[in-house]
Amino acid sequence: MANTSSPKPETIGIPELAATAAERHDLTKSNAKAILDGIRDQIVSSILAGKRVGIFGLGTFETRATKAQMGRNPKTGEQIRIPAGRKVVFKVAKGIKDQL
């Protein structure tokens, strides 16, 4: 059977984003990284507090409740109960969705 999956896309992290921001906005890399770290921390704390975080042109982060359900252990085939919980979801902005 042929492998039809596409290759994994390149991952860009905070250091790469900080380097680009520093270059574009005449900042040091450490200042740009500190700004991005602060934004990330604020997004995380807002999500944990149950707030929605909308970033215009990018999308919206929010939490959603999940229902308890029955699942199956793939190794043993045994049925297991998956408890109710919460998950973080990201809804991409319409402008990006239209470009895909």
C-alpha distances in whole Angstrom, upper triangle without the diagonal:
4,7,9,12,15,17,19,23,26,28,32,34,38,39,37,39,42,42,41,44,46,46,46,49,51,51,50,46,48,50,47,45,47,47,44,44,47,45,42,44,46,43,42,45,46,42,44,47,45,46,43,43,43,42,43,40,38,38,39,38,39,39,38,39,36,37,36,33,32,28,26,26,22,23,26,25,29,30,32,34,33,37,38,38,38,35,35,34,34,34,34,37,37,37,34,32,34,32,29
4,6,9,12,14,17,20,23,25,29,31,35,36,34,36,39,39,38,41,43,43,43,46,48,48,47,44,45,47,44,42,45,45,41,42,45,43,40,42,44,41,40,44,44,41,42,46,44,44,42,41,41,40,41,38,35,35,37,36,38,38,37,38,36,37,37,34,33,30,28,27,24,25,28,27,31,32,33,35,34,37,38,38,37,34,34,32,32,33,32,35,35,35,32,30,31,30,26
4,6,9,10,13,16,19,22,25,28,32,32,31,32,35,35,35,37,40,40,40,43,45,44,44,40,42,43,40,38,41,41,37,38,41,39,36,39,40,37,37,40,41,38,39,42,41,41,39,38,37,36,37,35,32,32,34,33,35,35,34,35,33,34,35,32,31,28,26,26,22,23,27,26,30,31,31,33,32,35,35,35,34,31,31,29,29,29,29,32,32,32,29,27,29,27,23
4,6,9,12,15,18,21,24,27,31,32,30,31,34,34,33,36,39,38,38,41,43,43,43,39,41,42,39,37,40,40,36,37,40,37,35,38,39,36,35,39,39,36,38,41,39,39,37,36,35,34,35,32,29,30,31,31,33,33,33,34,32,33,34,32,31,28,27,27,23,25,28,27,31,31,32,33,32,34,35,34,33,30,29,27,27,27,26,29,29,29,26,24,25,24,20
4,7,9,12,15,17,21,23,27,28,26,27,31,31,30,32,35,35,35,38,40,39,39,36,37,39,35,34,37,36,32,33,36,34,31,34,35,32,32,35,36,33,34,37,36,36,33,32,32,31,32,29,26,26,28,28,29,30,30,31,29,31,32,30,29,26,25,25,22,24,27,27,30,30,30,31,29,32,32,31,30,27,26,24,23,24,23,26,26,26,23,22,23,22,18
4,6,9,12,15,18,21,25,26,23,24,28,28,27,29,32,32,32,35,37,36,36,33,35,36,33,31,34,34,30,31,34,32,29,32,34,31,31,34,35,32,34,37,35,35,32,31,30,29,30,27,24,25,27,27,29,30,30,32,30,33,33,32,32,29,28,28,25,27,30,30,33,33,33,34,31,34,33,32,31,27,26,24,23,23,22,24,25,24,21,20,21,19,16
4,6,9,12,15,18,22,23,21,22,26,25,25,27,30,29,30,33,35,34,34,30,32,34,30,29,32,32,28,29,32,30,28,31,33,30,30,33,34,31,33,36,35,35,33,31,30,29,30,27,24,25,27,27,29,30,31,33,31,34,34,33,33,30,29,29,26,27,31,31,33,34,34,35,32,34,34,33,31,27,26,24,23,24,22,25,26,25,21,21,23,21,17
4,7,9,12,15,19,20,18,19,22,23,22,25,27,27,27,30,32,31,31,27,29,30,27,25,28,28,25,25,28,27,24,27,29,26,26,30,30,28,30,33,32,32,29,28,27,26,27,24,22,22,24,24,26,27,28,30,29,31,32,31,31,28,28,27,25,26,30,30,32,33,32,33,30,32,32,30,28,24,23,21,20,21,20,23,24,24,20,20,22,20,17
4,6,9,13,16,17,15,16,19,20,19,21,24,24,24,27,29,28,28,24,26,28,24,23,26,26,22,23,26,24,22,25,27,24,25,28,29,27,29,32,31,30,28,26,25,23,24,21,19,20,22,22,25,26,28,30,29,32,33,33,33,31,31,30,28,30,33,33,35,35,34,34,31,33,32,30,28,24,22,21,19,20,18,20,22,21,17,18,20,17,15
4,7,10,13,14,11,13,16,16,16,18,21,20,21,24,26,25,24,21,23,24,21,20,23,23,20,21,24,22,20,24,26,23,24,27,28,26,28,32,31,30,28,26,25,23,24,22,19,21,23,22,25,27,29,31,31,34,35,35,35,33,33,32,30,31,35,35,37,37,36,36,33,34,34,31,29,25,23,22,20,21,19,21,23,22,18,20,22,19,17
4,6,10,11,9,11,14,14,14,17,19,19,20,22,24,23,22,19,20,22,19,17,20,20,16,17,21,19,17,20,22,20,20,24,25,23,25,28,28,27,25,23,22,20,22,20,17,19,20,20,23,24,26,29,29,32,33,33,34,31,32,31,29,31,34,35,36,36,34,34,31,32,31,29,26,23,20,19,18,19,18,20,23,22,18,19,22,20,18
4,7,8,6,7,10,11,11,13,15,16,17,19,20,19,19,15,17,18,15,13,17,17,13,14,18,16,15,18,20,18,19,22,23,22,24,27,27,26,24,21,21,18,20,18,16,18,20,19,22,24,27,29,30,33,35,35,36,34,35,34,32,34,37,38,39,38,37,36,33,34,33,30,27,23,21,20,18,19,18,19,22,21,18,20,22,20,19
4,6,5,6,9,10,11,12,14,16,17,18,20,18,17,13,14,16,13,11,14,14,10,11,15,14,12,15,17,16,16,20,21,20,22,25,25,24,23,20,20,18,20,19,16,18,19,18,21,23,26,28,29,32,34,34,36,34,34,33,32,34,37,38,39,38,36,36,32,32,31,28,25,22,19,19,18,20,19,20,23,22,19,22,24,22,21
4,6,5,6,8,10,10,12,14,15,16,17,15,14,11,11,12,9,7,10,10,7,8,11,11,9,12,15,14,15,18,19,19,21,23,24,23,22,19,19,17,19,19,16,18,19,18,21,23,26,29,30,34,35,36,38,36,37,36,35,36,40,40,41,40,38,37,34,33,32,29,26,23,20,20,18,21,20,21,24,23,21,23,26,24,24
4,6,5,6,9,10,10,12,14,15,16,13,12,8,9,11,9,7,10,11,9,10,14,14,13,15,18,18,18,21,23,23,24,27,28,27,26,23,23,20,22,22,19,22,23,22,25,27,30,33,33,37,38,39,41,39,39,38,37,38,42,42,43,43,41,40,37,37,36,32,30,27,24,24,22,24,23,24,27,26,23,26,28,26,26
4,5,5,6,9,10,11,12,14,15,14,13,9,12,13,10,9,13,13,11,13,16,15,15,18,20,19,20,23,24,24,26,29,29,28,26,23,23,20,21,20,18,21,22,22,25,27,30,33,34,38,39,40,41,39,40,39,38,39,42,43,44,43,41,41,38,38,37,33,31,27,24,24,22,23,22,23,25,24,21,24,26,23,23
4,5,5,6,8,10,11,12,14,12,12,9,11,12,8,8,11,11,8,11,13,12,12,16,17,16,18,21,22,22,24,26,27,25,23,20,19,16,18,17,15,18,20,19,23,25,28,32,33,36,38,39,41,39,40,39,38,40,43,43,44,44,41,41,37,37,36,32,29,26,23,22,20,21,19,20,23,21,19,22,24,21,21
4,5,5,6,8,10,10,11,9,9,6,8,8,5,5,8,8,7,9,12,12,12,15,17,17,18,21,22,23,25,27,28,26,25,21,21,18,20,19,17,20,22,21,25,27,30,33,35,38,40,41,43,41,42,41,41,42,45,46,47,46,43,43,39,39,37,34,31,28,25,24,22,24,22,23,26,24,22,25,27,25,25
4,6,5,6,9,10,10,9,8,5,9,10,7,8,12,12,11,13,16,16,16,19,21,21,22,25,26,26,28,30,31,30,28,25,24,21,22,21,20,23,25,25,28,30,34,37,38,42,43,44,46,44,45,43,43,44,47,48,49,48,46,45,42,42,41,37,34,31,28,27,25,26,24,25,27,25,23,26,28,26,26
4,5,5,6,9,10,10,10,9,12,12,9,10,14,13,12,15,17,16,17,20,21,21,23,25,26,26,29,31,31,29,27,24,23,19,20,18,17,21,23,24,27,30,33,36,37,41,43,44,46,44,45,44,43,44,48,48,49,48,46,46,42,42,41,37,34,31,27,27,24,25,22,22,25,22,20,24,25,22,23
4,5,5,6,8,7,9,8,11,10,6,9,11,10,9,13,14,13,15,18,19,19,21,23,24,25,27,28,29,27,25,21,21,17,18,17,16,20,22,22,26,29,32,35,37,41,43,44,46,44,45,45,44,46,49,49,50,49,47,46,42,42,40,37,33,30,27,26,23,24,22,21,24,22,20,24,25,23,24
4,6,5,6,4,6,5,8,8,6,8,11,10,11,14,15,15,17,19,20,21,23,25,26,27,29,31,32,30,28,24,24,20,21,21,20,23,25,26,29,32,35,38,40,44,46,47,49,47,48,47,47,48,51,52,52,52,49,48,45,44,43,39,36,33,30,29,27,28,25,25,28,26,24,28,29,27,28
4,6,6,7,8,8,12,11,9,12,15,14,14,17,19,18,20,23,24,24,26,28,29,30,32,34,35,32,31,27,26,22,23,22,21,25,27,28,31,34,37,41,42,46,48,49,51,49,50,49,48,49,53,53,54,53,51,51,47,47,45,42,38,35,32,31,28,29,26,26,28,26,24,28,29,26,27
4,6,8,10,11,14,13,10,13,16,14,14,18,19,18,20,23,23,23,26,28,28,29,32,33,33,31,29,25,24,20,20,19,19,23,25,26,30,33,36,40,41,45,47,48,50,49,50,49,48,50,53,53,54,53,51,50,47,46,45,41,38,35,31,30,27,27,25,24,26,23,22,25,26,24,25
4,6,9,10,13,11,9,12,14,12,13,17,17,16,19,21,21,22,25,26,27,28,31,32,32,30,28,24,23,20,20,19,20,23,25,26,30,33,36,39,41,45,47,49,51,49,51,50,50,51,55,55,56,54,52,51,47,47,45,41,38,35,31,30,27,28,26,24,27,24,23,27,28,26,28
4,7,9,12,10,9,13,14,13,15,18,18,19,21,23,24,25,27,29,29,31,33,34,35,33,31,27,26,23,23,23,23,26,28,29,33,36,39,42,44,48,50,51,53,52,53,53,52,53,57,57,58,57,54,53,50,49,47,44,40,37,34,33,31,31,29,28,30,28,27,31,32,29,31
4,6,8,6,6,10,11,10,12,15,15,16,18,20,21,22,24,26,27,28,30,31,33,31,30,26,25,22,23,23,23,26,27,28,31,34,37,40,42,46,48,49,51,50,51,50,50,51,54,55,55,55,52,51,47,47,45,41,38,35,32,32,29,30,28,28,31,28,27,31,32,30,31
4,5,5,6,9,10,11,12,14,15,17,18,20,21,23,24,26,27,29,30,32,34,32,31,27,27,24,25,25,25,27,29,29,32,34,38,41,42,46,48,49,51,49,51,49,49,50,53,54,55,54,51,50,47,46,45,41,38,35,32,32,30,32,30,30,33,31,29,33,34,32,33
4,5,5,6,9,10,11,12,14,15,16,18,20,21,22,24,26,27,28,30,32,30,29,26,26,23,24,24,23,26,27,27,30,32,35,38,40,43,45,46,48,46,47,46,45,46,50,50,51,50,48,47,44,43,42,38,35,33,30,30,28,29,28,28,31,29,27,31,32,30,31
4,5,5,6,9,10,10,12,14,15,16,18,20,21,22,24,26,27,28,30,29,28,25,26,23,25,26,24,26,27,26,29,31,35,37,39,43,44,46,47,46,47,45,45,46,49,50,50,50,47,46,43,42,41,37,34,32,29,30,28,30,29,29,32,31,29,32,34,32,33
4,5,5,6,9,10,11,12,14,15,17,19,20,21,23,25,26,27,29,27,27,23,24,21,23,24,23,25,26,25,28,30,34,37,39,42,44,46,48,46,48,47,46,48,51,51,52,51,48,47,43,42,41,37,34,32,28,29,27,29,28,28,31,29,28,31,33,32,32
4,5,5,6,9,10,11,12,14,15,17,18,20,21,23,24,26,27,25,25,21,21,18,20,20,19,22,23,22,26,28,32,35,36,40,42,43,45,44,45,44,44,45,49,49,49,49,46,45,41,40,39,35,32,29,26,26,24,26,24,24,27,26,24,28,30,28,29
4,5,5,6,8,10,10,12,14,15,16,18,20,21,22,24,26,24,24,20,21,19,21,21,19,21,22,21,24,26,30,33,34,38,39,41,43,41,42,41,41,42,45,46,46,46,43,42,38,38,36,33,30,27,24,25,23,25,24,24,28,27,25,28,30,28,29
4,6,5,6,9,10,10,12,14,15,16,18,20,21,22,25,23,23,20,21,19,21,22,21,22,22,21,24,26,29,32,34,38,39,41,43,42,43,42,42,44,46,47,47,46,43,42,38,37,36,32,29,27,24,25,24,26,25,26,29,28,27,29,32,31,31
4,5,5,6,9,10,11,12,14,15,17,18,20,21,23,21,20,17,18,15,18,19,18,19,20,19,22,24,28,31,33,37,39,40,43,42,43,43,43,44,47,47,47,46,43,42,38,37,35,32,28,26,23,24,22,23,23,23,26,25,24,27,29,28,29
4,5,5,6,9,10,11,12,14,15,17,18,20,21,20,19,15,16,14,16,17,15,17,17,17,19,22,25,28,30,34,36,37,40,38,40,39,39,41,44,44,44,43,40,39,35,34,33,29,26,23,20,20,18,20,20,20,24,23,21,24,26,25,26
4,5,5,6,9,10,11,12,14,15,16,18,20,19,19,16,17,16,19,20,18,19,18,17,19,21,25,27,29,33,34,36,38,37,38,38,38,39,42,42,42,41,38,37,33,32,31,27,24,22,19,20,19,22,21,22,26,25,24,26,29,28,28
4,5,5,6,9,10,11,12,14,15,16,19,17,17,14,16,15,18,20,18,18,18,16,19,20,24,27,29,33,35,37,39,38,40,39,40,41,44,44,44,43,40,38,34,33,31,27,24,22,19,21,19,22,22,22,26,26,24,27,30,29,29
4,5,5,6,9,10,11,12,14,15,17,15,14,11,12,11,14,16,14,15,14,13,16,18,22,25,27,31,33,35,37,36,38,38,38,40,43,43,43,41,38,37,33,32,30,26,22,20,17,18,16,18,18,19,22,22,21,23,26,25,26
4,5,5,6,9,10,11,12,14,16,14,14,11,13,12,15,17,14,14,14,12,14,16,20,22,24,28,30,32,34,33,35,34,35,37,39,39,39,38,35,33,30,29,27,23,20,18,14,15,14,17,17,18,22,22,21,23,26,25,25
4,5,5,6,9,10,11,12,14,14,14,12,15,14,18,20,17,17,16,13,15,16,20,22,24,28,30,32,34,33,35,35,36,37,39,40,39,38,35,33,29,28,26,22,19,18,15,17,16,19,20,21,25,25,24,26,29,29,29
4,5,5,6,9,10,10,13,11,12,9,12,12,16,18,16,16,14,12,13,15,19,21,24,28,30,32,35,34,37,36,37,39,41,41,41,39,36,34,30,28,26,22,19,18,15,16,16,18,19,20,24,24,23,25,28,28,28
4,6,5,6,9,10,11,9,9,7,9,10,14,16,13,12,10,8,10,12,16,19,21,25,27,29,32,31,34,34,34,37,39,39,38,36,33,31,28,26,24,20,17,15,12,13,12,14,15,17,20,21,20,22,25,25,25
4,5,5,6,9,10,10,10,9,12,13,17,19,16,15,13,9,10,11,15,17,19,23,25,27,29,29,31,31,32,34,36,36,35,34,30,28,25,23,21,17,14,13,10,12,13,16,17,19,23,24,22,24,27,27,27
4,5,5,6,9,9,11,10,14,15,19,21,19,17,15,12,12,12,16,18,20,24,25,28,31,31,33,33,34,36,38,38,37,35,32,30,26,24,22,18,15,14,12,15,15,18,20,21,25,26,25,26,30,30,30
4,5,5,7,5,7,7,11,13,16,19,17,15,12,10,9,10,14,16,19,23,25,28,31,31,33,34,35,37,39,39,38,36,32,30,26,24,21,18,15,14,12,13,14,16,18,19,23,24,23,24,28,28,28
4,5,5,5,6,7,11,13,17,19,16,14,11,7,6,7,10,13,16,19,22,24,27,27,30,30,31,34,35,35,34,32,29,26,23,21,18,14,11,10,8,10,11,14,16,18,21,23,22,23,26,27,26
4,5,7,10,11,15,17,20,22,20,17,14,11,9,8,11,13,16,19,21,23,26,26,29,29,31,33,34,34,33,31,27,25,21,19,17,13,10,10,9,12,14,17,20,21,25,27,26,26,30,30,30
4,6,9,11,14,17,20,23,21,18,15,12,10,10,12,14,17,20,22,25,28,29,32,32,34,36,38,37,36,33,30,27,24,21,18,15,12,13,12,15,16,18,21,22,26,28,27,27,31,32,32
4,7,10,13,16,19,22,20,17,13,10,7,7,9,11,14,17,20,23,26,27,30,31,33,35,36,35,34,32,28,25,22,20,16,13,10,11,10,12,14,16,19,20,23,26,25,25,28,30,29
4,6,10,13,16,19,17,14,10,9,7,8,11,13,17,20,23,26,29,30,33,33,35,37,39,38,37,34,31,29,25,23,20,16,13,13,11,12,13,14,17,18,21,23,23,23,26,28,28
4,6,10,13,15,13,10,7,6,5,7,10,14,17,20,23,26,29,29,32,33,34,37,39,38,37,34,32,29,25,24,20,17,14,13,10,10,10,11,13,14,17,19,19,19,22,24,24
4,7,10,12,11,8,5,5,7,10,13,17,19,23,26,28,31,31,34,35,35,38,40,39,39,36,34,31,28,26,23,20,16,14,11,11,9,10,12,12,16,17,17,18,21,22,22
4,6,9,8,6,4,6,9,12,15,19,21,25,28,30,33,33,35,36,37,40,42,41,41,38,36,34,30,29,26,22,19,17,13,12,10,9,10,9,12,14,14,15,18,19,20
4,6,5,5,6,8,12,15,18,22,24,28,31,32,35,35,37,38,38,41,43,42,42,40,38,36,32,31,28,25,21,19,15,14,11,10,10,9,12,12,12,14,17,17,18
4,6,6,8,11,14,18,21,24,27,30,33,35,38,37,40,40,40,43,46,44,45,43,40,39,35,34,31,28,24,22,18,16,13,12,10,7,10,10,11,13,15,16,17
4,6,9,13,16,20,22,26,27,31,34,35,38,37,39,40,39,42,45,44,44,42,41,39,35,35,32,29,25,23,19,17,13,11,8,6,8,7,7,10,12,12,14
4,7,10,13,17,19,23,25,28,31,32,34,34,36,36,36,39,41,40,41,39,37,36,32,32,29,26,22,19,16,13,10,9,6,5,9,8,7,10,12,12,13
4,7,10,14,16,19,21,25,28,29,32,31,33,34,34,37,39,38,39,36,34,33,29,28,26,23,19,16,13,10,7,5,4,4,8,9,9,10,13,14,14
4,7,10,12,16,18,22,25,27,29,29,32,33,33,36,38,37,37,35,32,30,27,26,23,20,16,14,10,8,6,5,7,7,11,13,12,13,16,17,17
4,7,10,14,16,20,22,24,27,27,29,30,30,33,35,34,34,32,30,27,24,23,20,17,13,10,7,6,5,7,9,11,14,16,15,15,19,20,19
4,7,10,13,17,19,22,25,25,28,29,30,32,34,33,33,30,27,25,21,20,17,14,10,8,6,6,7,8,12,13,16,19,18,18,21,23,22
4,7,10,13,16,18,22,22,25,26,27,30,31,30,30,27,24,22,18,16,13,10,6,5,4,6,9,11,14,17,20,22,21,21,24,26,25
4,6,10,13,15,19,19,23,24,26,29,30,28,27,25,22,19,16,14,11,9,6,5,6,7,10,12,16,18,20,23,22,21,25,26,25
4,7,10,12,16,17,21,22,24,27,28,26,25,22,19,16,13,11,7,6,4,7,9,10,14,15,19,22,24,27,26,24,28,30,28
4,7,9,12,14,17,19,21,24,24,23,22,18,16,13,10,8,5,5,6,7,10,11,15,17,20,23,25,28,27,25,28,30,28
4,6,10,12,16,18,20,23,23,21,20,16,14,11,9,7,5,7,9,11,14,15,19,20,24,26,28,31,30,28,31,33,31
4,7,10,13,16,18,21,21,19,17,13,11,7,6,4,4,8,11,13,16,18,21,23,27,30,31,34,33,31,34,36,34
4,6,10,13,15,18,18,16,14,10,9,6,5,7,7,11,13,14,18,19,22,24,27,30,32,35,33,31,34,36,33
4,7,10,13,16,15,12,10,7,6,5,6,9,11,13,16,17,21,22,25,27,30,33,34,37,35,33,36,38,35
4,7,9,12,12,9,8,6,5,6,6,10,12,14,17,17,20,21,24,26,29,32,34,36,34,32,35,36,33
4,6,9,8,6,6,4,6,8,9,13,16,18,20,20,23,24,27,28,31,35,36,38,36,34,37,38,34
4,6,6,5,5,6,7,10,11,14,17,19,21,21,24,25,27,30,32,36,37,40,37,35,38,39,35
4,6,5,8,9,10,13,14,17,20,21,23,22,24,25,27,30,31,35,37,39,36,34,37,37,34
4,6,8,11,12,15,16,19,22,23,25,25,27,28,30,33,34,38,40,42,39,37,40,40,37
4,5,9,11,14,16,19,22,24,26,26,29,30,33,35,37,41,42,44,42,40,43,43,40
4,6,9,13,14,18,21,23,25,25,28,29,32,33,36,39,41,43,40,38,41,42,38
4,6,10,12,16,19,21,24,24,28,29,32,34,36,40,41,44,41,39,42,43,40
4,7,10,13,16,19,21,22,25,27,30,32,34,38,39,42,40,37,41,42,38
4,6,10,13,15,18,19,23,24,28,30,33,36,38,41,38,36,40,41,38
4,6,9,12,16,17,21,22,26,28,31,35,36,39,37,35,39,40,37
4,7,9,12,13,17,19,22,25,28,31,33,36,34,32,35,37,34
4,6,10,12,16,18,22,24,28,31,33,36,34,32,36,37,35
4,7,10,14,16,19,22,25,28,30,33,32,30,34,35,33
4,7,10,13,17,19,23,26,28,31,29,28,32,33,31
4,7,10,13,16,19,22,25,28,26,25,29,30,28
4,6,10,13,16,19,22,25,23,22,26,27,25
4,7,10,13,16,19,21,20,19,23,24,22
4,7,10,13,16,18,16,16,19,20,19
4,6,9,12,15,13,12,16,17,16
4,7,9,12,10,10,13,15,14
4,7,8,7,7,10,11,11
4,5,6,6,9,10,11
4,5,5,6,9,10
4,6,5,7,9
4,5,5,7
4,5,5
4,6
4
